[in-house]
Amino acid sequence: MAKKGNRVKVTLACTECKVRNYDNMKNTKNTTEKLELNKYCSTCKKHTLHKESK
Ligand SMILES: [Zn+2]
């Protein structure tokens, strides 16, 4: 049974072109730092580091 309140929606933005490419869910209980994921950016046309943004 999933508990409410720990999972929040975050937006991941490319660190190179600043385009927000991805929405993700994170568990604030398990992940206290900002999310950083290597993902494909369709604007840069390559994999770039995406960071959590508001
Ligand atoms: Zn990009």
mmCIF file of the protein (N, C-alpha, C, O) and its ligand, coordinates in Angstrom:
data_MODEL
# 
_entry.id   MODEL 
# 
loop_
_entity.id 
_entity.type 
_entity.pdbx_number_of_molecules 
1 polymer     1 
2 non-polymer 1 
# 
_entity_poly.entity_id                      1 
_entity_poly.type                           'polypeptide(L)' 
_entity_poly.nstd_linkage                   no 
_entity_poly.nstd_monomer                   no 
_entity_poly.pdbx_seq_one_letter_code       MAKKGNRVKVTLACTECKVRNYDNMKNTKNTTEKLELNKYCSTCKKHTLHKESK 
_entity_poly.pdbx_seq_one_letter_code_can   MAKKGNRVKVTLACTECKVRNYDNMKNTKNTTEKLELNKYCSTCKKHTLHKESK 
_entity_poly.pdbx_strand_id                 A 
# 
loop_
_entity_poly_seq.entity_id 
_entity_poly_seq.num 
_entity_poly_seq.mon_id 
_entity_poly_seq.hetero 
1 1  MET n 
1 2  ALA n 
1 3  LYS n 
1 4  LYS n 
1 5  GLY n 
1 6  ASN n 
1 7  ARG n 
1 8  VAL n 
1 9  LYS n 
1 10 VAL n 
1 11 THR n 
1 12 LEU n 
1 13 ALA n 
1 14 CYS n 
1 15 THR n 
1 16 GLU n 
1 17 CYS n 
1 18 LYS n 
1 19 VAL n 
1 20 ARG n 
1 21 ASN n 
1 22 TYR n 
1 23 ASP n 
1 24 ASN n 
1 25 MET n 
1 26 LYS n 
1 27 ASN n 
1 28 THR n 
1 29 LYS n 
1 30 ASN n 
1 31 THR n 
1 32 THR n 
1 33 GLU n 
1 34 LYS n 
1 35 LEU n 
1 36 GLU n 
1 37 LEU n 
1 38 ASN n 
1 39 LYS n 
1 40 TYR n 
1 41 CYS n 
1 42 SER n 
1 43 THR n 
1 44 CYS n 
1 45 LYS n 
1 46 LYS n 
1 47 HIS n 
1 48 THR n 
1 49 LEU n 
1 50 HIS n 
1 51 LYS n 
1 52 GLU n 
1 53 SER n 
1 54 LYS n 
# 
loop_
_struct_asym.id 
_struct_asym.entity_id 
A 1 
B 2 
# 
loop_
_chem_comp.id 
_chem_comp.type 
_chem_comp.mon_nstd_flag 
ALA 'L-peptide linking' y 
ARG 'L-peptide linking' y 
ASN 'L-peptide linking' y 
ASP 'L-peptide linking' y 
CYS 'L-peptide linking' y 
GLU 'L-peptide linking' y 
GLY 'peptide linking'   y 
HIS 'L-peptide linking' y 
LEU 'L-peptide linking' y 
LYS 'L-peptide linking' y 
MET 'L-peptide linking' y 
SER 'L-peptide linking' y 
THR 'L-peptide linking' y 
TYR 'L-peptide linking' y 
VAL 'L-peptide linking' y 
ZN  non-polymer         . 
# 
_pdbx_entity_nonpoly.entity_id   2 
_pdbx_entity_nonpoly.name        ? 
_pdbx_entity_nonpoly.comp_id     ZN 
# 
_pdbx_nonpoly_scheme.asym_id         B 
_pdbx_nonpoly_scheme.entity_id       2 
_pdbx_nonpoly_scheme.mon_id          ZN 
_pdbx_nonpoly_scheme.ndb_seq_num     1 
_pdbx_nonpoly_scheme.pdb_seq_num     101 
_pdbx_nonpoly_scheme.auth_seq_num    101 
_pdbx_nonpoly_scheme.pdb_mon_id      ZN 
_pdbx_nonpoly_scheme.auth_mon_id     ZN 
_pdbx_nonpoly_scheme.pdb_strand_id   A 
_pdbx_nonpoly_scheme.pdb_ins_code    . 
# 
loop_
_atom_site.group_PDB 
_atom_site.id 
_atom_site.type_symbol 
_atom_site.label_atom_id 
_atom_site.label_alt_id 
_atom_site.label_comp_id 
_atom_site.label_asym_id 
_atom_site.label_entity_id 
_atom_site.label_seq_id 
_atom_site.pdbx_PDB_ins_code 
_atom_site.Cartn_x 
_atom_site.Cartn_y 
_atom_site.Cartn_z 
_atom_site.occupancy 
_atom_site.B_iso_or_equiv 
_atom_site.pdbx_formal_charge 
_atom_site.auth_seq_id 
_atom_site.auth_comp_id 
_atom_site.auth_asym_id 
_atom_site.auth_atom_id 
_atom_site.pdbx_PDB_model_num 
ATOM   1   N  N  . MET A 1 1  ? 0.852  -1.206 0.000   1.00 0.00 ? 1   MET A N  1 
ATOM   2   C  CA . MET A 1 1  ? 0.000  0.000  0.000   1.00 0.00 ? 1   MET A CA 1 
ATOM   3   C  C  . MET A 1 1  ? 0.884  1.251  0.000   1.00 0.00 ? 1   MET A C  1 
ATOM   4   O  O  . MET A 1 1  ? 1.714  1.443  0.888   1.00 0.00 ? 1   MET A O  1 
ATOM   5   N  N  . ALA A 1 2  ? 0.692  2.062  -0.977  1.00 0.00 ? 2   ALA A N  1 
ATOM   6   C  CA . ALA A 1 2  ? 1.525  3.273  -1.084  1.00 0.00 ? 2   ALA A CA 1 
ATOM   7   C  C  . ALA A 1 2  ? 1.006  4.363  -0.160  1.00 0.00 ? 2   ALA A C  1 
ATOM   8   O  O  . ALA A 1 2  ? -0.192 4.629  -0.059  1.00 0.00 ? 2   ALA A O  1 
ATOM   9   N  N  . LYS A 1 3  ? 1.947  4.959  0.487   1.00 0.00 ? 3   LYS A N  1 
ATOM   10  C  CA . LYS A 1 3  ? 1.574  6.068  1.365   1.00 0.00 ? 3   LYS A CA 1 
ATOM   11  C  C  . LYS A 1 3  ? 1.572  7.374  0.589   1.00 0.00 ? 3   LYS A C  1 
ATOM   12  O  O  . LYS A 1 3  ? 2.373  7.577  -0.323  1.00 0.00 ? 3   LYS A O  1 
ATOM   13  N  N  . LYS A 1 4  ? 0.703  8.210  0.951   1.00 0.00 ? 4   LYS A N  1 
ATOM   14  C  CA . LYS A 1 4  ? 0.651  9.511  0.284   1.00 0.00 ? 4   LYS A CA 1 
ATOM   15  C  C  . LYS A 1 4  ? 1.640  10.479 0.913   1.00 0.00 ? 4   LYS A C  1 
ATOM   16  O  O  . LYS A 1 4  ? 2.003  10.341 2.081   1.00 0.00 ? 4   LYS A O  1 
ATOM   17  N  N  . GLY A 1 5  ? 2.072  11.457 0.131   1.00 0.00 ? 5   GLY A N  1 
ATOM   18  C  CA . GLY A 1 5  ? 2.839  12.552 0.697   1.00 0.00 ? 5   GLY A CA 1 
ATOM   19  C  C  . GLY A 1 5  ? 4.323  12.518 0.417   1.00 0.00 ? 5   GLY A C  1 
ATOM   20  O  O  . GLY A 1 5  ? 4.987  13.551 0.497   1.00 0.00 ? 5   GLY A O  1 
ATOM   21  N  N  . ASN A 1 6  ? 4.869  11.339 0.086   1.00 0.00 ? 6   ASN A N  1 
ATOM   22  C  CA . ASN A 1 6  ? 6.310  11.268 -0.129  1.00 0.00 ? 6   ASN A CA 1 
ATOM   23  C  C  . ASN A 1 6  ? 6.704  11.399 -1.588  1.00 0.00 ? 6   ASN A C  1 
ATOM   24  O  O  . ASN A 1 6  ? 7.857  11.681 -1.914  1.00 0.00 ? 6   ASN A O  1 
ATOM   25  N  N  . ARG A 1 7  ? 5.732  11.191 -2.457  1.00 0.00 ? 7   ARG A N  1 
ATOM   26  C  CA . ARG A 1 7  ? 6.082  11.227 -3.871  1.00 0.00 ? 7   ARG A CA 1 
ATOM   27  C  C  . ARG A 1 7  ? 5.623  12.544 -4.490  1.00 0.00 ? 7   ARG A C  1 
ATOM   28  O  O  . ARG A 1 7  ? 4.456  12.926 -4.398  1.00 0.00 ? 7   ARG A O  1 
ATOM   29  N  N  . VAL A 1 8  ? 6.571  13.220 -5.118  1.00 0.00 ? 8   VAL A N  1 
ATOM   30  C  CA . VAL A 1 8  ? 6.250  14.494 -5.742  1.00 0.00 ? 8   VAL A CA 1 
ATOM   31  C  C  . VAL A 1 8  ? 6.716  14.475 -7.197  1.00 0.00 ? 8   VAL A C  1 
ATOM   32  O  O  . VAL A 1 8  ? 7.650  13.761 -7.562  1.00 0.00 ? 8   VAL A O  1 
ATOM   33  N  N  . LYS A 1 9  ? 6.053  15.265 -7.999  1.00 0.00 ? 9   LYS A N  1 
ATOM   34  C  CA . LYS A 1 9  ? 6.438  15.354 -9.402  1.00 0.00 ? 9   LYS A CA 1 
ATOM   35  C  C  . LYS A 1 9  ? 7.552  16.382 -9.558  1.00 0.00 ? 9   LYS A C  1 
ATOM   36  O  O  . LYS A 1 9  ? 7.470  17.493 -9.034  1.00 0.00 ? 9   LYS A O  1 
ATOM   37  N  N  . VAL A 1 10 ? 8.586  15.995 -10.282 1.00 0.00 ? 10  VAL A N  1 
ATOM   38  C  CA . VAL A 1 10 ? 9.666  16.931 -10.557 1.00 0.00 ? 10  VAL A CA 1 
ATOM   39  C  C  . VAL A 1 10 ? 9.871  17.014 -12.065 1.00 0.00 ? 10  VAL A C  1 
ATOM   40  O  O  . VAL A 1 10 ? 9.584  16.066 -12.797 1.00 0.00 ? 10  VAL A O  1 
ATOM   41  N  N  . THR A 1 11 ? 10.363 18.141 -12.511 1.00 0.00 ? 11  THR A N  1 
ATOM   42  C  CA . THR A 1 11 ? 10.661 18.333 -13.922 1.00 0.00 ? 11  THR A CA 1 
ATOM   43  C  C  . THR A 1 11 ? 12.165 18.306 -14.111 1.00 0.00 ? 11  THR A C  1 
ATOM   44  O  O  . THR A 1 11 ? 12.913 18.953 -13.378 1.00 0.00 ? 11  THR A O  1 
ATOM   45  N  N  . LEU A 1 12 ? 12.599 17.540 -15.116 1.00 0.00 ? 12  LEU A N  1 
ATOM   46  C  CA . LEU A 1 12 ? 14.026 17.458 -15.397 1.00 0.00 ? 12  LEU A CA 1 
ATOM   47  C  C  . LEU A 1 12 ? 14.353 18.338 -16.604 1.00 0.00 ? 12  LEU A C  1 
ATOM   48  O  O  . LEU A 1 12 ? 13.748 18.209 -17.669 1.00 0.00 ? 12  LEU A O  1 
ATOM   49  N  N  . ALA A 1 13 ? 15.320 19.229 -16.414 1.00 0.00 ? 13  ALA A N  1 
ATOM   50  C  CA . ALA A 1 13 ? 15.707 20.154 -17.474 1.00 0.00 ? 13  ALA A CA 1 
ATOM   51  C  C  . ALA A 1 13 ? 17.133 19.873 -17.920 1.00 0.00 ? 13  ALA A C  1 
ATOM   52  O  O  . ALA A 1 13 ? 18.009 19.602 -17.099 1.00 0.00 ? 13  ALA A O  1 
ATOM   53  N  N  . CYS A 1 14 ? 17.355 19.939 -19.213 1.00 0.00 ? 14  CYS A N  1 
ATOM   54  C  CA . CYS A 1 14 ? 18.685 19.761 -19.781 1.00 0.00 ? 14  CYS A CA 1 
ATOM   55  C  C  . CYS A 1 14 ? 19.608 20.865 -19.269 1.00 0.00 ? 14  CYS A C  1 
ATOM   56  O  O  . CYS A 1 14 ? 19.248 22.042 -19.272 1.00 0.00 ? 14  CYS A O  1 
ATOM   57  N  N  . THR A 1 15 ? 20.804 20.468 -18.828 1.00 0.00 ? 15  THR A N  1 
ATOM   58  C  CA . THR A 1 15 ? 21.724 21.475 -18.290 1.00 0.00 ? 15  THR A CA 1 
ATOM   59  C  C  . THR A 1 15 ? 22.415 22.261 -19.392 1.00 0.00 ? 15  THR A C  1 
ATOM   60  O  O  . THR A 1 15 ? 23.039 23.287 -19.118 1.00 0.00 ? 15  THR A O  1 
ATOM   61  N  N  . GLU A 1 16 ? 22.317 21.801 -20.627 1.00 0.00 ? 16  GLU A N  1 
ATOM   62  C  CA . GLU A 1 16 ? 23.009 22.505 -21.716 1.00 0.00 ? 16  GLU A CA 1 
ATOM   63  C  C  . GLU A 1 16 ? 22.099 23.504 -22.417 1.00 0.00 ? 16  GLU A C  1 
ATOM   64  O  O  . GLU A 1 16 ? 22.508 24.635 -22.677 1.00 0.00 ? 16  GLU A O  1 
ATOM   65  N  N  . CYS A 1 17 ? 20.868 23.098 -22.728 1.00 0.00 ? 17  CYS A N  1 
ATOM   66  C  CA . CYS A 1 17 ? 19.980 24.020 -23.448 1.00 0.00 ? 17  CYS A CA 1 
ATOM   67  C  C  . CYS A 1 17 ? 18.821 24.494 -22.578 1.00 0.00 ? 17  CYS A C  1 
ATOM   68  O  O  . CYS A 1 17 ? 18.025 25.332 -23.002 1.00 0.00 ? 17  CYS A O  1 
ATOM   69  N  N  . LYS A 1 18 ? 18.726 23.965 -21.376 1.00 0.00 ? 18  LYS A N  1 
ATOM   70  C  CA . LYS A 1 18 ? 17.726 24.388 -20.402 1.00 0.00 ? 18  LYS A CA 1 
ATOM   71  C  C  . LYS A 1 18 ? 16.293 23.998 -20.757 1.00 0.00 ? 18  LYS A C  1 
ATOM   72  O  O  . LYS A 1 18 ? 15.346 24.429 -20.100 1.00 0.00 ? 18  LYS A O  1 
ATOM   73  N  N  . VAL A 1 19 ? 16.140 23.188 -21.790 1.00 0.00 ? 19  VAL A N  1 
ATOM   74  C  CA . VAL A 1 19 ? 14.806 22.732 -22.139 1.00 0.00 ? 19  VAL A CA 1 
ATOM   75  C  C  . VAL A 1 19 ? 14.352 21.665 -21.151 1.00 0.00 ? 19  VAL A C  1 
ATOM   76  O  O  . VAL A 1 19 ? 15.112 20.770 -20.780 1.00 0.00 ? 19  VAL A O  1 
ATOM   77  N  N  . ARG A 1 20 ? 13.117 21.780 -20.743 1.00 0.00 ? 20  ARG A N  1 
ATOM   78  C  CA . ARG A 1 20 ? 12.575 20.789 -19.813 1.00 0.00 ? 20  ARG A CA 1 
ATOM   79  C  C  . ARG A 1 20 ? 12.006 19.622 -20.596 1.00 0.00 ? 20  ARG A C  1 
ATOM   80  O  O  . ARG A 1 20 ? 10.963 19.732 -21.241 1.00 0.00 ? 20  ARG A O  1 
ATOM   81  N  N  . ASN A 1 21 ? 12.699 18.517 -20.529 1.00 0.00 ? 21  ASN A N  1 
ATOM   82  C  CA . ASN A 1 21 ? 12.356 17.377 -21.372 1.00 0.00 ? 21  ASN A CA 1 
ATOM   83  C  C  . ASN A 1 21 ? 11.550 16.308 -20.661 1.00 0.00 ? 21  ASN A C  1 
ATOM   84  O  O  . ASN A 1 21 ? 10.770 15.598 -21.296 1.00 0.00 ? 21  ASN A O  1 
ATOM   85  N  N  . TYR A 1 22 ? 11.722 16.187 -19.382 1.00 0.00 ? 22  TYR A N  1 
ATOM   86  C  CA . TYR A 1 22 ? 11.158 15.032 -18.704 1.00 0.00 ? 22  TYR A CA 1 
ATOM   87  C  C  . TYR A 1 22 ? 10.419 15.411 -17.422 1.00 0.00 ? 22  TYR A C  1 
ATOM   88  O  O  . TYR A 1 22 ? 10.799 16.324 -16.689 1.00 0.00 ? 22  TYR A O  1 
ATOM   89  N  N  . ASP A 1 23 ? 9.372  14.680 -17.200 1.00 0.00 ? 23  ASP A N  1 
ATOM   90  C  CA . ASP A 1 23 ? 8.717  14.715 -15.899 1.00 0.00 ? 23  ASP A CA 1 
ATOM   91  C  C  . ASP A 1 23 ? 9.025  13.413 -15.186 1.00 0.00 ? 23  ASP A C  1 
ATOM   92  O  O  . ASP A 1 23 ? 9.055  12.343 -15.795 1.00 0.00 ? 23  ASP A O  1 
ATOM   93  N  N  . ASN A 1 24 ? 9.245  13.518 -13.926 1.00 0.00 ? 24  ASN A N  1 
ATOM   94  C  CA . ASN A 1 24 ? 9.604  12.336 -13.175 1.00 0.00 ? 24  ASN A CA 1 
ATOM   95  C  C  . ASN A 1 24 ? 8.940  12.410 -11.814 1.00 0.00 ? 24  ASN A C  1 
ATOM   96  O  O  . ASN A 1 24 ? 8.571  13.481 -11.332 1.00 0.00 ? 24  ASN A O  1 
ATOM   97  N  N  . MET A 1 25 ? 8.800  11.243 -11.211 1.00 0.00 ? 25  MET A N  1 
ATOM   98  C  CA . MET A 1 25 ? 8.308  11.216 -9.841  1.00 0.00 ? 25  MET A CA 1 
ATOM   99  C  C  . MET A 1 25 ? 9.484  10.901 -8.930  1.00 0.00 ? 25  MET A C  1 
ATOM   100 O  O  . MET A 1 25 ? 10.303 10.034 -9.235  1.00 0.00 ? 25  MET A O  1 
ATOM   101 N  N  . LYS A 1 26 ? 9.560  11.594 -7.833  1.00 0.00 ? 26  LYS A N  1 
ATOM   102 C  CA . LYS A 1 26 ? 10.591 11.206 -6.876  1.00 0.00 ? 26  LYS A CA 1 
ATOM   103 C  C  . LYS A 1 26 ? 9.999  11.080 -5.489  1.00 0.00 ? 26  LYS A C  1 
ATOM   104 O  O  . LYS A 1 26 ? 9.045  11.760 -5.112  1.00 0.00 ? 26  LYS A O  1 
ATOM   105 N  N  . ASN A 1 27 ? 10.607 10.191 -4.763  1.00 0.00 ? 27  ASN A N  1 
ATOM   106 C  CA . ASN A 1 27 ? 10.196 9.966  -3.389  1.00 0.00 ? 27  ASN A CA 1 
ATOM   107 C  C  . ASN A 1 27 ? 11.073 10.837 -2.504  1.00 0.00 ? 27  ASN A C  1 
ATOM   108 O  O  . ASN A 1 27 ? 12.274 10.599 -2.374  1.00 0.00 ? 27  ASN A O  1 
ATOM   109 N  N  . THR A 1 28 ? 10.471 11.832 -1.907  1.00 0.00 ? 28  THR A N  1 
ATOM   110 C  CA . THR A 1 28 ? 11.266 12.779 -1.115  1.00 0.00 ? 28  THR A CA 1 
ATOM   111 C  C  . THR A 1 28 ? 11.813 12.134 0.153   1.00 0.00 ? 28  THR A C  1 
ATOM   112 O  O  . THR A 1 28 ? 12.737 12.654 0.778   1.00 0.00 ? 28  THR A O  1 
ATOM   113 N  N  . LYS A 1 29 ? 11.246 11.025 0.516   1.00 0.00 ? 29  LYS A N  1 
ATOM   114 C  CA . LYS A 1 29 ? 11.749 10.324 1.698   1.00 0.00 ? 29  LYS A CA 1 
ATOM   115 C  C  . LYS A 1 29 ? 13.068 9.624  1.394   1.00 0.00 ? 29  LYS A C  1 
ATOM   116 O  O  . LYS A 1 29 ? 13.974 9.585  2.227   1.00 0.00 ? 29  LYS A O  1 
ATOM   117 N  N  . ASN A 1 30 ? 13.162 9.068  0.174   1.00 0.00 ? 30  ASN A N  1 
ATOM   118 C  CA . ASN A 1 30 ? 14.372 8.344  -0.212  1.00 0.00 ? 30  ASN A CA 1 
ATOM   119 C  C  . ASN A 1 30 ? 15.382 9.232  -0.919  1.00 0.00 ? 30  ASN A C  1 
ATOM   120 O  O  . ASN A 1 30 ? 16.587 8.993  -0.842  1.00 0.00 ? 30  ASN A O  1 
ATOM   121 N  N  . THR A 1 31 ? 14.892 10.254 -1.605  1.00 0.00 ? 31  THR A N  1 
ATOM   122 C  CA . THR A 1 31 ? 15.768 11.107 -2.398  1.00 0.00 ? 31  THR A CA 1 
ATOM   123 C  C  . THR A 1 31 ? 15.652 12.533 -1.899  1.00 0.00 ? 31  THR A C  1 
ATOM   124 O  O  . THR A 1 31 ? 14.704 13.244 -2.234  1.00 0.00 ? 31  THR A O  1 
ATOM   125 N  N  . THR A 1 32 ? 16.602 12.940 -1.112  1.00 0.00 ? 32  THR A N  1 
ATOM   126 C  CA . THR A 1 32 ? 16.545 14.286 -0.562  1.00 0.00 ? 32  THR A CA 1 
ATOM   127 C  C  . THR A 1 32 ? 17.310 15.277 -1.423  1.00 0.00 ? 32  THR A C  1 
ATOM   128 O  O  . THR A 1 32 ? 17.033 16.476 -1.398  1.00 0.00 ? 32  THR A O  1 
ATOM   129 N  N  . GLU A 1 33 ? 18.284 14.768 -2.193  1.00 0.00 ? 33  GLU A N  1 
ATOM   130 C  CA . GLU A 1 33 ? 19.031 15.672 -3.064  1.00 0.00 ? 33  GLU A CA 1 
ATOM   131 C  C  . GLU A 1 33 ? 18.244 15.917 -4.342  1.00 0.00 ? 33  GLU A C  1 
ATOM   132 O  O  . GLU A 1 33 ? 17.257 15.237 -4.625  1.00 0.00 ? 33  GLU A O  1 
ATOM   133 N  N  . LYS A 1 34 ? 18.701 16.898 -5.104  1.00 0.00 ? 34  LYS A N  1 
ATOM   134 C  CA . LYS A 1 34 ? 18.083 17.132 -6.401  1.00 0.00 ? 34  LYS A CA 1 
ATOM   135 C  C  . LYS A 1 34 ? 18.451 16.011 -7.359  1.00 0.00 ? 34  LYS A C  1 
ATOM   136 O  O  . LYS A 1 34 ? 19.574 15.506 -7.368  1.00 0.00 ? 34  LYS A O  1 
ATOM   137 N  N  . LEU A 1 35 ? 17.476 15.647 -8.154  1.00 0.00 ? 35  LEU A N  1 
ATOM   138 C  CA . LEU A 1 35 ? 17.706 14.572 -9.107  1.00 0.00 ? 35  LEU A CA 1 
ATOM   139 C  C  . LEU A 1 35 ? 18.636 15.037 -10.221 1.00 0.00 ? 35  LEU A C  1 
ATOM   140 O  O  . LEU A 1 35 ? 18.531 16.160 -10.714 1.00 0.00 ? 35  LEU A O  1 
ATOM   141 N  N  . GLU A 1 36 ? 19.547 14.151 -10.604 1.00 0.00 ? 36  GLU A N  1 
ATOM   142 C  CA . GLU A 1 36 ? 20.409 14.401 -11.750 1.00 0.00 ? 36  GLU A CA 1 
ATOM   143 C  C  . GLU A 1 36 ? 20.475 13.121 -12.569 1.00 0.00 ? 36  GLU A C  1 
ATOM   144 O  O  . GLU A 1 36 ? 20.949 12.093 -12.085 1.00 0.00 ? 36  GLU A O  1 
ATOM   145 N  N  . LEU A 1 37 ? 20.009 13.181 -13.787 1.00 0.00 ? 37  LEU A N  1 
ATOM   146 C  CA . LEU A 1 37 ? 19.977 11.986 -14.620 1.00 0.00 ? 37  LEU A CA 1 
ATOM   147 C  C  . LEU A 1 37 ? 20.536 12.279 -15.996 1.00 0.00 ? 37  LEU A C  1 
ATOM   148 O  O  . LEU A 1 37 ? 20.325 13.354 -16.558 1.00 0.00 ? 37  LEU A O  1 
ATOM   149 N  N  . ASN A 1 38 ? 21.249 11.309 -16.524 1.00 0.00 ? 38  ASN A N  1 
ATOM   150 C  CA . ASN A 1 38 ? 21.739 11.424 -17.887 1.00 0.00 ? 38  ASN A CA 1 
ATOM   151 C  C  . ASN A 1 38 ? 20.650 10.931 -18.834 1.00 0.00 ? 38  ASN A C  1 
ATOM   152 O  O  . ASN A 1 38 ? 20.304 9.749  -18.841 1.00 0.00 ? 38  ASN A O  1 
ATOM   153 N  N  . LYS A 1 39 ? 20.115 11.854 -19.635 1.00 0.00 ? 39  LYS A N  1 
ATOM   154 C  CA . LYS A 1 39 ? 19.009 11.505 -20.520 1.00 0.00 ? 39  LYS A CA 1 
ATOM   155 C  C  . LYS A 1 39 ? 19.221 12.117 -21.888 1.00 0.00 ? 39  LYS A C  1 
ATOM   156 O  O  . LYS A 1 39 ? 19.995 13.056 -22.076 1.00 0.00 ? 39  LYS A O  1 
ATOM   157 N  N  . TYR A 1 40 ? 18.489 11.534 -22.847 1.00 0.00 ? 40  TYR A N  1 
ATOM   158 C  CA . TYR A 1 40 ? 18.603 12.041 -24.209 1.00 0.00 ? 40  TYR A CA 1 
ATOM   159 C  C  . TYR A 1 40 ? 17.811 13.329 -24.352 1.00 0.00 ? 40  TYR A C  1 
ATOM   160 O  O  . TYR A 1 40 ? 16.634 13.396 -23.999 1.00 0.00 ? 40  TYR A O  1 
ATOM   161 N  N  . CYS A 1 41 ? 18.474 14.348 -24.875 1.00 0.00 ? 41  CYS A N  1 
ATOM   162 C  CA . CYS A 1 41 ? 17.814 15.627 -25.134 1.00 0.00 ? 41  CYS A CA 1 
ATOM   163 C  C  . CYS A 1 41 ? 17.558 15.752 -26.623 1.00 0.00 ? 41  CYS A C  1 
ATOM   164 O  O  . CYS A 1 41 ? 18.489 15.691 -27.426 1.00 0.00 ? 41  CYS A O  1 
ATOM   165 N  N  . SER A 1 42 ? 16.291 15.928 -26.995 1.00 0.00 ? 42  SER A N  1 
ATOM   166 C  CA . SER A 1 42 ? 15.952 16.013 -28.418 1.00 0.00 ? 42  SER A CA 1 
ATOM   167 C  C  . SER A 1 42 ? 16.378 17.348 -29.011 1.00 0.00 ? 42  SER A C  1 
ATOM   168 O  O  . SER A 1 42 ? 16.478 17.481 -30.230 1.00 0.00 ? 42  SER A O  1 
ATOM   169 N  N  . THR A 1 43 ? 16.626 18.331 -28.166 1.00 0.00 ? 43  THR A N  1 
ATOM   170 C  CA . THR A 1 43 ? 17.100 19.623 -28.661 1.00 0.00 ? 43  THR A CA 1 
ATOM   171 C  C  . THR A 1 43 ? 18.593 19.587 -28.946 1.00 0.00 ? 43  THR A C  1 
ATOM   172 O  O  . THR A 1 43 ? 19.049 20.072 -29.981 1.00 0.00 ? 43  THR A O  1 
ATOM   173 N  N  . CYS A 1 44 ? 19.350 19.008 -28.020 1.00 0.00 ? 44  CYS A N  1 
ATOM   174 C  CA . CYS A 1 44 ? 20.802 18.867 -28.202 1.00 0.00 ? 44  CYS A CA 1 
ATOM   175 C  C  . CYS A 1 44 ? 21.135 17.679 -29.105 1.00 0.00 ? 44  CYS A C  1 
ATOM   176 O  O  . CYS A 1 44 ? 22.235 17.584 -29.648 1.00 0.00 ? 44  CYS A O  1 
ATOM   177 N  N  . LYS A 1 45 ? 20.172 16.784 -29.252 1.00 0.00 ? 45  LYS A N  1 
ATOM   178 C  CA . LYS A 1 45 ? 20.351 15.569 -30.036 1.00 0.00 ? 45  LYS A CA 1 
ATOM   179 C  C  . LYS A 1 45 ? 21.478 14.690 -29.498 1.00 0.00 ? 45  LYS A C  1 
ATOM   180 O  O  . LYS A 1 45 ? 22.224 14.071 -30.257 1.00 0.00 ? 45  LYS A O  1 
ATOM   181 N  N  . LYS A 1 46 ? 21.579 14.654 -28.205 1.00 0.00 ? 46  LYS A N  1 
ATOM   182 C  CA . LYS A 1 46 ? 22.553 13.772 -27.560 1.00 0.00 ? 46  LYS A CA 1 
ATOM   183 C  C  . LYS A 1 46 ? 22.154 13.596 -26.106 1.00 0.00 ? 46  LYS A C  1 
ATOM   184 O  O  . LYS A 1 46 ? 21.222 14.232 -25.614 1.00 0.00 ? 46  LYS A O  1 
ATOM   185 N  N  . HIS A 1 47 ? 22.878 12.724 -25.438 1.00 0.00 ? 47  HIS A N  1 
ATOM   186 C  CA . HIS A 1 47 ? 22.627 12.544 -24.017 1.00 0.00 ? 47  HIS A CA 1 
ATOM   187 C  C  . HIS A 1 47 ? 23.304 13.661 -23.237 1.00 0.00 ? 47  HIS A C  1 
ATOM   188 O  O  . HIS A 1 47 ? 24.487 13.945 -23.424 1.00 0.00 ? 47  HIS A O  1 
ATOM   189 N  N  . THR A 1 48 ? 22.547 14.272 -22.382 1.00 0.00 ? 48  THR A N  1 
ATOM   190 C  CA . THR A 1 48 ? 23.092 15.331 -21.539 1.00 0.00 ? 48  THR A CA 1 
ATOM   191 C  C  . THR A 1 48 ? 22.623 15.101 -20.108 1.00 0.00 ? 48  THR A C  1 
ATOM   192 O  O  . THR A 1 48 ? 21.724 14.301 -19.849 1.00 0.00 ? 48  THR A O  1 
ATOM   193 N  N  . LEU A 1 49 ? 23.244 15.807 -19.207 1.00 0.00 ? 49  LEU A N  1 
ATOM   194 C  CA . LEU A 1 49 ? 22.825 15.734 -17.823 1.00 0.00 ? 49  LEU A CA 1 
ATOM   195 C  C  . LEU A 1 49 ? 21.572 16.584 -17.629 1.00 0.00 ? 49  LEU A C  1 
ATOM   196 O  O  . LEU A 1 49 ? 21.528 17.756 -18.002 1.00 0.00 ? 49  LEU A O  1 
ATOM   197 N  N  . HIS A 1 50 ? 20.571 15.968 -17.042 1.00 0.00 ? 50  HIS A N  1 
ATOM   198 C  CA . HIS A 1 50 ? 19.323 16.676 -16.750 1.00 0.00 ? 50  HIS A CA 1 
ATOM   199 C  C  . HIS A 1 50 ? 19.180 16.817 -15.253 1.00 0.00 ? 50  HIS A C  1 
ATOM   200 O  O  . HIS A 1 50 ? 19.353 15.864 -14.493 1.00 0.00 ? 50  HIS A O  1 
ATOM   201 N  N  . LYS A 1 51 ? 18.863 18.020 -14.856 1.00 0.00 ? 51  LYS A N  1 
ATOM   202 C  CA . LYS A 1 51 ? 18.711 18.275 -13.429 1.00 0.00 ? 51  LYS A CA 1 
ATOM   203 C  C  . LYS A 1 51 ? 17.291 18.662 -13.102 1.00 0.00 ? 51  LYS A C  1 
ATOM   204 O  O  . LYS A 1 51 ? 16.553 19.189 -13.934 1.00 0.00 ? 51  LYS A O  1 
ATOM   205 N  N  . GLU A 1 52 ? 16.936 18.388 -11.883 1.00 0.00 ? 52  GLU A N  1 
ATOM   206 C  CA . GLU A 1 52 ? 15.618 18.739 -11.397 1.00 0.00 ? 52  GLU A CA 1 
ATOM   207 C  C  . GLU A 1 52 ? 15.441 20.259 -11.404 1.00 0.00 ? 52  GLU A C  1 
ATOM   208 O  O  . GLU A 1 52 ? 16.326 21.002 -10.979 1.00 0.00 ? 52  GLU A O  1 
ATOM   209 N  N  . SER A 1 53 ? 14.290 20.700 -11.890 1.00 0.00 ? 53  SER A N  1 
ATOM   210 C  CA . SER A 1 53 ? 13.977 22.125 -11.832 1.00 0.00 ? 53  SER A CA 1 
ATOM   211 C  C  . SER A 1 53 ? 12.545 22.273 -11.348 1.00 0.00 ? 53  SER A C  1 
ATOM   212 O  O  . SER A 1 53 ? 11.799 21.296 -11.279 1.00 0.00 ? 53  SER A O  1 
ATOM   213 N  N  . LYS A 1 54 ? 12.167 23.493 -11.015 1.00 0.00 ? 54  LYS A N  1 
ATOM   214 C  CA . LYS A 1 54 ? 10.816 23.688 -10.491 1.00 0.00 ? 54  LYS A CA 1 
ATOM   215 C  C  . LYS A 1 54 ? 9.816  23.975 -11.605 1.00 0.00 ? 54  LYS A C  1 
ATOM   216 O  O  . LYS A 1 54 ? 8.630  24.164 -11.336 1.00 0.00 ? 54  LYS A O  1 
HETATM 217 ZN ZN . ZN  B 2 .  ? 19.519 19.988 -24.317 1.00 0.00 2 101 ZN  A ZN 1 
# 
